[in-house]
Amino acid sequence: MRIVSIVIGAVLILAAVRWDSGGSNLWPLLKGDFEPGKQGNFLAWFVAILVIGGIGYIPELKSISSVLLAIVIVGLLFSAIKKNPSLLSQAAQAVTSAPQQGAA
């Protein structure tokens, strides 16, 4: 698992260096995801899920952990819907549309 993490990290760093010089703004986007002061960043959600998962290892608190995890997932969904209000209609359209068959 460590090797996979190292490879993913190396790919992200190389992509950021190469694409940033080519005019893409990958690095600011990644930086924004991990900025502690920014609302809705990846790091805050990750830590919340990690702490709640850790609480779930205590047998007496497993049910409380499950409820808290469900609340965090609902919060994630509401946060995504707040950023993109047409998300639900896009998801419904993706579910109801027939799969496209490629040319053989």
MARLOPA-913410 format. One record per atom (N, C-alpha, C): z, y, x; atom name; residue in one letter; residue number from 1. Coordinates in Angstrom, 3 decimals, decimal comma. Each point is the difference from the previous one (the first is absolute). Layout:
BEGIN
- Z_Y_X_CA_A_NUM .
...
END
This chain:
BEGIN
- 0,000_-1,191_0,822_N_M_1 .
- 0,000_1,191_-0,822_CA_M_1 .
- 0,000_1,255_0,865_C_M_1 .
- 0,665_-0,088_1,161_N_R_2 .
- 0,019_1,151_0,894_CA_R_2 .
- -1,391_0,346_0,488_C_R_2 .
- -0,780_-1,015_0,289_N_I_3 .
- -1,346_0,236_0,527_CA_I_3 .
- -0,860_0,687_-1,054_C_I_3 .
- 0,142_-0,420_-1,255_N_V_4 .
- -0,766_0,629_-1,074_CA_V_4 .
- 0,373_1,476_-0,122_C_V_4 .
- 1,289_0,302_0,079_N_S_5 .
- 0,443_1,393_-0,081_CA_S_5 .
- -0,531_0,819_1,166_C_S_5 .
- 0,008_-0,577_1,190_N_I_6 .
- -0,508_0,709_1,176_CA_I_6 .
- -1,498_0,255_-0,134_C_I_6 .
- -0,746_-0,985_-0,483_N_V_7 .
- -1,444_0,162_-0,160_CA_V_7 .
- -0,303_1,069_-1,047_C_V_7 .
- 0,713_-0,029_-1,126_N_I_8 .
- -0,225_1,009_-1,041_CA_I_8 .
- 0,331_1,392_0,528_C_I_8 .
- 1,095_0,117_0,724_N_G_9 .
- 0,358_1,289_0,585_CA_G_9 .
- -1,043_0,491_0,993_C_G_9 .
- -0,502_-0,905_0,835_N_A_10 .
- -1,025_0,384_0,970_CA_A_10 .
- -1,285_0,440_-0,692_C_A_10 .
- -0,378_-0,714_-1,059_N_V_11 .
- -1,208_0,379_-0,737_CA_V_11 .
- 0,169_1,378_-0,633_C_V_11 .
- 1,159_0,263_-0,573_N_L_12 .
- 0,228_1,306_-0,614_CA_L_12 .
- -0,035_1,119_1,037_C_L_12 .
- 0,595_-0,235_1,156_N_I_13 .
- -0,003_1,022_1,051_CA_I_13 .
- -1,420_0,240_0,503_C_I_13 .
- -0,742_-1,080_0,257_N_L_14 .
- -1,375_0,171_0,463_CA_L_14 .
- -0,870_0,693_-1,049_C_L_14 .
- 0,193_-0,371_-1,252_N_A_15 .
- -0,776_0,641_-1,064_CA_A_15 .
- 0,347_1,480_-0,106_C_A_15 .
- 1,267_0,310_0,138_N_A_16 .
- 0,407_1,407_-0,084_CA_A_16 .
- -0,593_0,807_1,149_C_A_16 .
- 0,008_-0,567_1,195_N_V_17 .
- -0,538_0,728_1,152_CA_V_17 .
- -1,510_0,161_-0,119_C_V_17 .
- -0,692_-1,057_-0,361_N_R_18 .
- -1,467_0,068_-0,086_CA_R_18 .
- -0,466_0,843_-1,174_C_R_18 .
- 0,597_-0,194_-1,173_N_W_19 .
- -0,451_0,714_-1,183_CA_W_19 .
- 0,425_1,458_0,018_C_W_19 .
- 1,120_0,295_0,644_N_D_20 .
- 0,452_1,387_0,044_CA_D_20 .
- -0,979_0,848_0,812_C_D_20 .
- -0,550_-0,566_1,062_N_S_21 .
- -0,977_0,755_0,777_CA_S_21 .
- -1,333_0,082_-0,725_C_S_21 .
- -0,234_-0,893_-0,951_N_G_22 .
- -1,246_0,012_-0,757_CA_G_22 .
- 0,070_0,852_-1,252_C_G_22 .
- 1,089_0,666_-0,234_N_G_23 .
- 0,102_0,888_-1,141_CA_G_23 .
- 0,844_-0,541_-1,141_C_G_23 .
- 0,408_-1,265_0,061_N_S_24 .
- 0,831_-0,562_-1,054_CA_S_24 .
- 1,447_0,430_0,211_C_S_24 .
- 0,748_0,029_-1,055_N_N_25 .
- 1,392_0,437_0,083_CA_N_25 .
- 0,950_-1,156_-0,248_C_N_25 .
- -0,180_-1,105_0,713_N_L_26 .
- 0,846_-1,169_-0,199_CA_L_26 .
- 1,427_0,259_0,460_C_L_26 .
- 0,150_0,622_1,152_N_W_27 .
- 1,340_0,204_0,544_CA_W_27 .
- 0,874_0,863_-0,917_C_W_27 .
- -0,484_1,143_-0,512_N_P_28 .
- 0,856_0,764_-0,929_CA_P_28 .
- 0,362_-0,775_-1,265_C_P_28 .
- -0,905_-0,845_-0,469_N_L_29 .
- 0,305_-0,802_-1,180_CA_L_29 .
- 1,105_-1,013_0,295_C_L_29 .
- -0,100_-0,676_1,137_N_L_30 .
- 1,042_-0,962_0,375_CA_L_30 .
- 1,325_0,707_0,258_C_L_30 .
- -0,063_1,158_0,638_N_K_31 .
- 1,216_0,758_0,292_CA_K_31 .
- 0,675_0,425_-1,301_C_K_31 .
- -0,795_0,397_-0,987_N_G_32 .
- 0,555_0,401_-1,284_CA_G_32 .
- 0,697_-1,137_-0,734_C_G_32 .
- -0,459_-1,226_0,215_N_D_33 .
- 0,635_-1,148_-0,643_CA_D_33 .
- 1,382_-0,291_0,562_C_D_33 .
- 0,232_0,352_1,256_N_F_34 .
- 1,264_-0,332_0,638_CA_F_34 .
- 0,893_1,212_0,247_C_F_34 .
- -0,383_1,179_-0,485_N_E_35 .
- 0,805_1,202_0,181_CA_E_35 .
- 1,251_-0,086_-0,858_C_E_35 .
- 1,181_0,152_0,600_N_P_36 .
- 1,233_-0,157_-0,777_CA_P_36 .
- 0,191_1,057_-1,087_C_P_36 .
- -0,459_1,220_0,207_N_G_37 .
- 0,242_1,053_-0,968_CA_G_37 .
- -0,962_0,009_-1,162_C_G_37 .
- -1,082_-0,745_0,094_N_K_38 .
- -1,025_0,012_-1,041_CA_K_38 .
- 0,422_-0,912_-1,153_C_K_38 .
- -0,165_0,486_-1,219_N_Q_39 .
- 0,398_-0,779_-1,162_CA_Q_39 .
- -0,997_-1,128_-0,250_C_Q_39 .
- 0,507_-1,198_-0,296_N_G_40 .
- -0,854_-1,130_-0,319_CA_G_40 .
- -0,627_-0,655_1,216_C_G_40 .
- 0,619_0,153_1,168_N_N_41 .
- -0,604_-0,589_1,192_CA_N_41 .
- 0,248_-1,504_0,053_C_N_41 .
- -0,799_-0,678_0,797_N_F_42 .
- 0,075_-1,454_0,126_CA_F_42 .
- 1,346_-0,445_0,532_C_F_42 .
- 0,522_0,721_0,976_N_L_43 .
- 1,237_-0,399_0,662_CA_L_43 .
- 1,176_-0,039_-0,977_C_L_43 .
- 0,089_0,968_-0,893_N_A_44 .
- 1,100_0,030_-0,968_CA_A_44 .
- -0,067_-1,202_-0,940_C_A_44 .
- -1,204_-0,309_-0,500_N_W_45 .
- -0,141_-1,152_-0,890_CA_W_45 .
- 0,307_-1,292_0,740_C_W_45 .
- -0,462_-0,105_1,246_N_F_46 .
- 0,231_-1,211_0,795_CA_F_46 .
- 1,488_-0,228_0,240_C_F_46 .
- 0,713_1,059_0,366_N_V_47 .
- 1,442_-0,124_0,248_CA_V_47 .
- 0,731_-0,364_-1,286_C_V_47 .
- -0,400_0,594_-1,119_N_A_48 .
- 0,650_-0,322_-1,280_CA_A_48 .
- -0,176_-1,475_-0,347_C_A_48 .
- -1,213_-0,503_0,144_N_I_49 .
- -0,255_-1,413_-0,307_CA_I_49 .
- 0,732_-0,909_0,983_C_I_49 .
- 0,048_0,389_1,266_N_L_50 .
- 0,689_-0,789_1,014_CA_L_50 .
- 1,506_-0,077_-0,278_C_L_50 .
- 0,618_1,117_-0,353_N_V_51 .
- 1,439_0,016_-0,288_CA_V_51 .
- 0,303_-0,816_-1,251_C_V_51 .
- -0,806_0,170_-1,029_N_I_52 .
- 0,232_-0,761_-1,236_CA_I_52 .
- -0,211_-1,490_0,242_C_I_52 .
- -1,009_-0,351_0,810_N_G_53 .
- -0,207_-1,409_0,346_CA_G_53 .
- 1,177_-0,561_0,786_C_G_53 .
- 0,569_0,811_0,883_N_G_54 .
- 1,173_-0,429_0,762_CA_G_54 .
- 1,203_-0,233_-0,905_C_G_54 .
- 0,165_0,852_-1,007_N_I_55 .
- 1,094_-0,182_-0,957_CA_I_55 .
- -0,192_-1,305_-0,769_C_I_55 .
- -1,240_-0,389_-0,228_N_G_56 .
- -0,296_-1,220_-0,753_CA_G_56 .
- 0,429_-1,276_0,704_C_G_56 .
- 0,243_0,068_1,311_N_Y_57 .
- 0,466_-1,186_0,718_CA_Y_57 .
- 1,465_-0,312_-0,284_C_Y_57 .
- 0,733_0,937_-0,567_N_I_58 .
- 1,391_-0,249_-0,392_CA_I_58 .
- -0,053_-0,648_-1,387_C_I_58 .
- 0,483_-1,232_-0,129_N_P_59 .
- -0,154_-0,736_-1,263_CA_P_59 .
- 0,557_0,735_-1,226_C_P_59 .
- 1,113_0,694_0,152_N_E_60 .
- 0,605_0,691_-1,138_CA_E_60 .
- -0,820_1,216_-0,433_C_E_60 .
- -0,800_0,546_0,891_N_L_61 .
- -0,754_1,221_-0,291_CA_L_61 .
- -1,496_-0,253_-0,217_C_L_61 .
- -0,389_-1,268_-0,113_N_K_62 .
- -1,423_-0,307_-0,136_CA_K_62 .
- -0,600_0,572_-1,284_C_K_62 .
- 0,721_-0,087_-1,115_N_S_63 .
- -0,535_0,527_-1,257_CA_S_63 .
- -0,097_1,524_0,036_C_S_63 .
- 0,962_0,667_0,603_N_I_64 .
- -0,053_1,449_0,133_CA_I_64 .
- -1,171_0,395_0,890_C_I_64 .
- -0,220_-0,768_1,049_N_S_65 .
- -1,116_0,272_0,897_CA_S_65 .
- -1,341_-0,147_-0,715_C_S_65 .
- -0,107_-0,991_-0,856_N_S_66 .
- -1,245_-0,195_-0,751_CA_S_66 .
- -0,276_1,170_-0,932_C_S_66 .
- 1,040_0,491_-0,656_N_V_67 .
- -0,165_1,138_-0,902_CA_V_67 .
- -0,389_1,245_0,794_C_V_67 .
- 0,679_0,239_1,116_N_L_68 .
- -0,331_1,161_0,832_CA_L_68 .
- -1,423_-0,084_0,544_C_L_68 .
- -0,422_-1,190_0,385_N_L_69 .
- -1,365_-0,178_0,498_CA_L_69 .
- -1,025_0,276_-1,102_C_L_69 .
- 0,295_-0,424_-1,217_N_A_70 .
- -0,887_0,289_-1,126_CA_A_70 .
- -0,077_1,507_-0,251_C_A_70 .
- 1,119_0,705_0,141_N_I_71 .
- 0,006_1,453_-0,175_CA_I_71 .
- -0,838_0,677_1,083_C_I_71 .
- 0,102_-0,481_1,231_N_V_72 .
- -0,793_0,575_1,094_CA_V_72 .
- -1,492_-0,238_-0,244_C_V_72 .
- -0,367_-1,182_-0,475_N_I_73 .
- -1,410_-0,289_-0,264_CA_I_73 .
- -0,526_0,890_-1,131_C_I_73 .
- 0,796_0,190_-1,036_N_V_74 .
- -0,403_0,904_-1,082_CA_V_74 .
- -0,130_1,428_0,543_C_V_74 .
- 0,916_0,398_0,868_N_G_75 .
- -0,100_1,320_0,621_CA_G_75 .
- -1,255_0,150_0,836_C_G_75 .
- -0,367_-1,044_0,722_N_L_76 .
- -1,245_0,018_0,776_CA_L_76 .
- -1,211_0,174_-0,914_C_L_76 .
- -0,007_-0,725_-1,098_N_L_77 .
- -1,113_0,110_-0,950_CA_L_77 .
- -0,075_1,400_-0,605_C_L_77 .
- 1,147_0,540_-0,416_N_F_78 .
- -0,002_1,349_-0,571_CA_F_78 .
- -0,423_1,036_1,029_C_F_78 .
- 0,401_-0,202_1,237_N_S_79 .
- -0,396_0,924_1,066_CA_S_79 .
- -1,514_-0,042_0,200_C_S_79 .
- -0,580_-1,192_-0,025_N_A_80 .
- -1,452_-0,130_0,156_CA_A_80 .
- -0,731_0,600_-1,191_C_A_80 .
- 0,545_-0,185_-1,202_N_I_81 .
- -0,632_0,556_-1,201_CA_I_81 .
- 0,099_1,523_0,005_C_I_81 .
- 1,102_0,528_0,521_N_K_82 .
- 0,164_1,458_0,070_CA_K_82 .
- -1,038_0,612_0,940_C_K_82 .
- -0,299_-0,695_1,100_N_K_83 .
- -0,993_0,500_0,949_CA_K_83 .
- -1,422_-0,147_-0,542_C_K_83 .
- -0,252_-1,069_-0,758_N_N_84 .
- -1,330_-0,264_-0,534_CA_N_84 .
- 0,135_-0,378_-1,478_C_N_84 .
- -0,049_0,991_-0,902_N_P_85 .
- 0,229_-0,287_-1,421_CA_P_85 .
- -1,000_-0,981_-0,618_C_P_85 .
- -1,178_-0,129_0,541_N_S_86 .
- -0,981_-0,920_-0,576_CA_S_86 .
- 0,139_-1,422_0,553_C_S_86 .
- 1,092_-0,267_0,692_N_L_87 .
- 0,201_-1,315_0,618_CA_L_87 .
- 0,062_-1,115_-1,043_C_L_87 .
- 0,702_0,235_-1,093_N_L_88 .
- 0,122_-1,044_-1,026_CA_L_88 .
- -1,337_-0,305_-0,651_C_L_88 .
- -0,785_1,023_-0,287_N_S_89 .
- -1,301_-0,252_-0,616_CA_S_89 .
- -0,939_-0,702_0,984_C_S_89 .
- 0,097_0,340_1,279_N_Q_90 .
- -0,808_-0,682_1,011_CA_Q_90 .
- 0,407_-1,462_0,122_C_Q_90 .
- 1,311_-0,268_-0,040_N_A_91 .
- 0,477_-1,382_0,089_CA_A_91 .
- -0,437_-0,796_-1,225_C_A_91 .
- 0,099_0,611_-1,183_N_A_92 .
- -0,425_-0,689_-1,219_CA_A_92 .
- -1,494_-0,280_0,031_C_A_92 .
- -0,769_0,948_0,508_N_Q_93 .
- -1,442_-0,192_0,099_CA_Q_93 .
- -0,333_-1,120_0,989_C_Q_93 .
- 0,741_-0,069_1,104_N_A_94 .
- -0,245_-1,051_0,992_CA_A_94 .
- 0,347_-1,378_-0,552_C_A_94 .
- 1,044_-0,073_-0,819_N_V_95 .
- 0,413_-1,289_-0,557_CA_V_95 .
- -0,969_-0,456_-1,084_C_V_95 .
- -0,472_0,927_-0,826_N_T_96 .
- -0,842_-0,392_-1,126_CA_T_96 .
- -1,469_-0,147_0,355_C_T_96 .
- -0,434_0,563_1,116_N_S_97 .
- -1,420_-0,112_0,339_CA_S_97 .
- -0,322_-1,393_0,507_C_S_97 .
- -1,191_-0,443_-0,307_N_A_98 .
- -0,439_-1,331_0,442_CA_A_98 .
- -0,312_0,047_1,489_C_A_98 .
- 0,260_-1,083_0,693_N_P_99 .
- -0,307_-0,008_1,439_CA_P_99 .
- -1,495_0,077_0,234_C_P_99 .
- -0,382_0,751_1,013_N_Q_100 .
- -1,416_0,152_0,352_CA_Q_100 .
- -0,428_-1,143_0,899_C_Q_100 .
- -1,131_-0,601_-0,312_N_Q_101 .
- -0,520_-1,080_0,840_CA_Q_101 .
- -0,999_0,591_0,977_C_Q_101 .
- 0,150_-0,400_1,249_N_G_102 .
- -0,908_0,504_1,030_CA_G_102 .
- -1,341_-0,718_-0,027_C_G_102 .
- -0,965_0,595_0,645_N_A_103 .
- -1,332_-0,610_0,069_CA_A_103 .
- 0,060_-1,228_0,897_C_A_103 .
- -0,677_-1,052_-0,405_N_A_104 .
- 0,035_-1,238_0,763_CA_A_104 .
- -1,073_-0,061_1,035_C_A_104 .
END
